[in-house]
Amino acid sequence: MSTTPENDDAPKPPHGDRLRQLQRRLADFAAARDWGQYHTPKNLAVALSVEAAELVEIFQWLTPEQSAAIMAEPENAHRVTDEVADVLAYLLQFCEVLGVDVLDALAAKIERNEARFPVTGPSTDDRHSSE
């Protein structure tokens, strides 16, 4: 994995292509360090949970107003973006190991939720979207 930041002026590939490129970089990074032996679905799920908890920790005691304004503070914005990157990195590695296309999975889930929770009419379903 290159430690050189991407040139912000360079044209970026479409999101799907860019996501796959980043996923490949993560896989190559892990393979170069022989970390594949540790990247089991269980270990990656646990690591993903830990990183998500670190993101939650940033917001734990903030008021709704403070949480909405967090990106205006450079130090906090940096912490948030780092944790978001960690969460996404572990999710992409998890998907790589299990052969899940994360964009297809998300698209299918959105379609199911749109069918389950239509815009018109009162909801008779008390279940949360995570069920």
Disulfide bonds with the S-S distance in Angstrom:
none
